[in-house]
Amino acid sequence: MDDQQQAHHGHHGHQGDAHDHGPGHGHGNGHGHGHGHGHAHGHGTDIDWADMAPHLEAQAELFTPLYERALSWLGKEVTEPGLIVDAGSGPGVVSCLFAETFPGARVMAVDGSEPLLERARARADRLGFGDRFGTLAGDLPGALAELDYPADLLWAGRSLHHLGDQRAALAAFADRLAPGGTLAIMEGGLPPRYLPRDLGFGRPGLEARIDALEAEWFARMRADLPGSVDENEDWAALLNAVGLEHPRTRSFLLDLPAPASDRARAHVATSLGRLRDVVGEDLDAQDRATLDRLLDPQDPGSVHRRPDVFVLAAHTVHTAVKPA
């Protein structure tokens, strides 16, 4: 397949987050809680992925230590993959980590957004992986049918929850695996934390209340997806149900303690700013005022200036193997 092979492109299935599914926390490979999936207005759940690109990239770079530990864990099971497919790659930060971790592998980044894939190709070229790095633009999971040969490792980092029928998507992912190949999905974990429970102003527990609103937003986002199907998210059972064996699960921590670096502080400010845009109107007046103070660069109590800002997040990876 040509490195620049393109298919119909749409807007379903990006990583990023680091979430991980809330509107401000991003997902996956730089999109989820920790990977900002959400760019929406009011209660809307539409996401402009090209607009999200800088945030997705910065978030995935910040979460690189977490991804490196996850890939090291995968490397104990998947030793010499020939083809690695990153399904919902976003701007390719994690795709390139796969290329670095598995120097003998060819990596294919698959995403519904051509602007994000352009960033992925540029990153791969810049890091010296361009000769074994390809891209494929198209909606998941259908775009995977364009692959020329099956994958030894297929990774979906916080992209699955953007597909309406998650069980059908898992079956399609499994179908594109080589015998003995591994499917790895990053879904779930814990909501991130950035601040002390008591901020010194406002009502303690703001982040927990935002979590509850994010969960409601996420449910609306899922319900609005084409062909949305409610599913018990027992990932091990779902992986078995699509014919895969030996399910495993491991969670990985990102712990960036206070005082936060400038990069971590920028991530917190961006994430909270997106949350203010999307769920802020559902907060009570006191919580909105608190969030506005946290986002005001001139306020000594803001995340831009206060000394106790940190980033603490946990993402969970679920794997299973196609029978040989």
C-alpha positions in Angstrom: 0.0 0.0 0.0 1.3 3.5 -0.8 2.3 5.5 2.3 -0.1 8.2 1.4 -3.0 5.9 0.6 -6.3 7.7 1.1 -9.9 6.7 1.5 -13.0 8.5 2.1 -12.4 10.6 5.2 -14.9 11.4 7.9 -14.8 12.4 11.5 -15.3 9.2 13.6 -12.5 7.7 15.6 -9.6 9.7 16.9 -7.4 9.1 19.8 -6.7 11.2 22.1 -7.4 11.7 24.1 -5.6 11.3 26.9 -9.2 11.2 27.2 -10.9 10.1 28.9 -14.0 10.8 27.2 -15.0 14.2 28.6 -15.1 17.3 26.5 -12.1 18.9 28.2 -10.0 15.9 29.0 -9.3 14.7 25.6 -8.6 11.2 24.4 -6.1 9.1 23.1 -3.1 9.2 21.5 -3.8 12.5 22.5 -7.5 12.3 22.5 -9.8 10.9 26.5 -9.5 11.9 30.0 -6.2 13.1 29.5 -6.7 12.4 25.7 -9.6 16.3 24.9 -12.2 14.7 22.7 -14.6 17.4 23.0 -14.9 20.5 21.1 -18.6 21.4 21.4 -20.9 24.3 22.0 -23.3 24.4 24.8 -24.8 20.9 25.1 -23.6 20.0 21.6 -21.6 16.9 21.1 -20.1 17.6 17.7 -16.3 17.6 17.6 -14.1 19.5 15.2 -11.0 17.3 15.1 -8.9 19.6 12.9 -9.5 22.5 15.4 -8.6 20.1 18.3 -5.2 19.2 16.6 -2.9 21.4 18.7 -4.5 20.3 21.9 -4.5 16.6 21.0 -0.8 16.8 20.1 0.2 18.7 23.2 -1.8 16.4 25.4 -0.4 13.2 23.9 3.1 14.6 24.3 2.5 15.4 27.9 1.1 11.9 28.4 4.1 10.3 26.7 5.5 8.7 29.9 2.2 6.9 30.4 2.1 5.7 26.8 5.7 4.5 27.0 4.9 2.3 30.0 1.8 1.0 28.2 3.8 0.2 25.0 6.6 -1.5 27.1 3.9 -3.7 28.7 2.5 -4.5 25.2 6.1 -5.3 24.0 6.3 -8.2 26.4 3.4 -9.9 24.6 4.0 -8.6 21.1 7.6 -9.2 20.4 8.4 -8.6 16.7 5.3 -7.2 15.0 5.5 -6.7 11.2 2.6 -4.3 10.9 1.1 -2.1 13.7 -2.1 -0.3 13.0 -3.1 2.7 15.1 -6.8 3.0 14.6 -7.9 6.5 15.4 -4.4 7.8 15.4 -5.1 11.5 15.6 -1.9 13.6 15.0 0.3 10.5 15.3 2.1 11.1 18.6 1.5 7.6 19.8 1.9 6.1 16.3 5.4 7.4 16.3 6.0 6.0 19.8 5.1 2.6 18.3 7.6 3.2 15.5 10.2 4.0 18.1 9.4 1.1 20.4 9.2 -1.5 17.6 12.0 -0.6 15.2 11.3 -3.5 13.0 7.7 -2.7 12.4 5.8 -0.8 9.8 3.2 1.5 11.4 0.0 2.5 9.7 -1.9 5.5 11.2 -5.6 5.4 10.4 -7.9 8.3 11.1 -11.0 10.1 9.8 -9.3 13.5 9.6 -6.8 14.2 6.9 -5.5 17.3 8.6 -4.5 15.1 11.6 -2.9 12.6 9.4 -0.8 15.3 7.7 0.5 16.1 11.2 1.2 12.4 11.8 3.2 12.1 8.5 5.2 15.3 9.3 6.0 14.0 12.8 7.1 10.6 11.4 9.3 12.2 8.8 10.8 14.6 11.4 11.6 11.7 13.7 13.1 9.6 11.0 10.4 7.0 10.7 9.0 8.1 7.4 10.2 5.1 5.4 8.1 2.7 7.5 5.2 4.9 8.3 2.0 5.1 6.3 -1.4 6.7 6.7 -4.9 5.8 5.7 -7.8 8.3 5.8 -11.3 7.0 6.4 -14.0 6.3 8.9 -13.5 3.5 11.4 -13.9 0.7 11.3 -14.6 0.5 7.5 -11.3 2.1 6.5 -9.4 -0.9 7.9 -10.7 -2.9 4.9 -8.3 -0.9 2.8 -5.3 -2.4 4.6 -3.2 -4.6 2.2 -2.4 -7.2 4.9 -3.5 -8.1 8.4 -2.0 -6.4 11.5 0.2 -8.1 14.1 -0.9 -5.4 16.6 -3.9 -3.2 16.3 -4.2 -0.3 18.8 -7.2 1.8 19.4 -6.4 4.5 22.0 -9.6 6.1 23.2 -11.1 6.0 19.7 -13.5 3.1 20.2 -16.0 5.1 22.3 -16.5 7.4 19.3 -18.0 4.6 17.3 -21.7 3.9 17.7 -21.6 0.1 17.8 -18.6 -0.7 19.8 -19.1 -4.5 19.6 -19.3 -4.4 15.8 -16.2 -2.2 15.7 -14.3 -4.7 17.9 -15.3 -7.5 15.5 -14.1 -5.5 12.6 -10.8 -4.8 14.4 -10.4 -8.5 15.2 -11.1 -9.4 11.6 -8.1 -7.3 10.5 -5.7 -9.1 12.8 -3.2 -11.8 11.6 -3.5 -15.2 13.4 -1.8 -14.7 16.7 -2.2 -10.9 16.4 -3.1 -8.7 19.4 -5.8 -6.2 19.7 -5.2 -3.5 22.3 -7.7 -0.9 23.2 -7.3 2.0 25.7 -10.6 2.7 27.3 -11.6 3.7 30.8 -9.4 4.5 33.7 -10.0 7.3 36.2 -10.9 11.0 35.7 -7.8 13.2 35.9 -7.1 15.5 38.8 -5.4 18.8 38.6 -6.1 20.7 41.8 -6.6 20.2 45.6 -10.1 19.3 46.8 -10.2 22.6 48.7 -8.9 25.5 46.5 -9.0 28.1 49.2 -12.0 29.7 47.5 -15.3 28.5 46.3 -17.0 25.2 47.4 -14.6 22.3 47.9 -15.0 19.4 45.4 -15.3 21.3 42.1 -13.6 18.6 40.0 -15.9 15.9 41.3 -18.9 17.9 40.3 -17.4 18.6 36.9 -16.9 14.8 36.5 -20.6 14.2 37.0 -21.5 16.7 34.3 -18.8 15.2 32.0 -20.4 11.8 32.4 -23.7 13.2 31.3 -22.1 14.9 28.3 -20.4 11.6 27.4 -23.7 9.7 27.5 -25.2 12.3 25.2 -22.2 12.1 22.9 -22.6 8.3 22.7 -26.3 8.5 22.1 -25.8 11.0 19.2 -23.4 8.8 17.3 -24.7 7.1 14.1 -25.9 3.6 14.9 -25.3 4.0 18.6 -25.8 0.8 20.6 -25.9 0.6 24.4 -23.3 -1.9 25.6 -22.1 -3.3 28.9 -18.5 -2.1 28.7 -17.1 -5.3 30.1 -14.1 -5.2 27.7 -12.7 -8.6 28.5 -16.1 -10.2 27.8 -16.6 -8.1 24.6 -13.1 -9.1 23.3 -14.0 -12.8 24.0 -17.3 -12.3 22.2 -15.6 -11.3 19.0 -13.5 -14.4 19.0 -10.3 -13.2 20.7 -8.6 -15.1 23.5 -6.5 -14.5 26.7 -7.8 -11.0 27.6 -5.6 -8.9 29.9 -6.0 -5.6 31.5 -3.5 -3.1 33.0 -3.8 0.5 34.0 -1.1 3.1 33.7 -0.5 6.2 35.7 0.6 9.7 34.8 1.8 11.5 37.9 3.2 15.0 37.4 3.3 16.5 40.8 3.2 20.1 41.8 4.7 22.5 41.0 3.6 21.9 37.5 5.8 22.5 34.5 4.7 25.2 32.0 3.6 22.4 29.6 1.5 20.7 32.3 0.1 24.0 33.4 -0.9 24.8 29.8 -2.6 21.5 29.5 -4.6 22.1 32.7 -5.7 25.5 31.5 -6.7 24.3 28.1 -8.6 21.3 29.5 -10.5 23.4 32.1 -11.2 26.1 29.5 -12.9 23.5 27.2 -14.9 22.2 30.2 -16.0 25.7 30.9 -17.2 26.1 27.3 -19.1 22.8 27.3 -20.5 22.1 30.8 -20.0 25.5 32.5 -23.6 26.5 32.1 -24.7 23.4 34.0 -22.6 24.4 37.0 -24.2 26.5 39.7 -23.3 30.2 39.9 -20.7 29.7 42.6 -18.9 26.9 40.8 -18.9 28.9 37.5 -17.3 31.8 39.4 -14.7 29.5 40.8 -13.9 28.0 37.4 -13.7 31.5 36.0 -11.2 32.5 38.7 -9.1 29.4 37.9 -9.0 30.4 34.3 -8.1 34.1 34.8 -4.4 34.6 34.1 -4.4 37.7 36.2 -5.8 36.0 39.3 -3.2 34.7 41.7 -5.5 31.8 42.4 -5.7 30.7 38.8 -4.1 27.6 37.3 -1.8 29.9 35.5 -0.2 31.1 38.7 -1.0 29.0 41.7 1.8 26.6 43.0 -0.4 23.5 43.7 -1.4 22.6 40.2 -0.6 19.0 39.2 -1.6 16.3 36.7 -2.7 12.9 37.9 -4.4 10.5 35.5 -4.9 6.8 35.0 -5.7 5.1 31.6 -6.6 1.4 31.2 -5.5 -0.9 28.3 -7.3 -4.1 27.5 -5.7 -6.7 25.2 -6.7 -10.0 23.6 -5.2 -12.3 21.0 -6.6 -13.8 17.8 -6.3 -17.6 17.7 -3.4 -18.8 15.7 
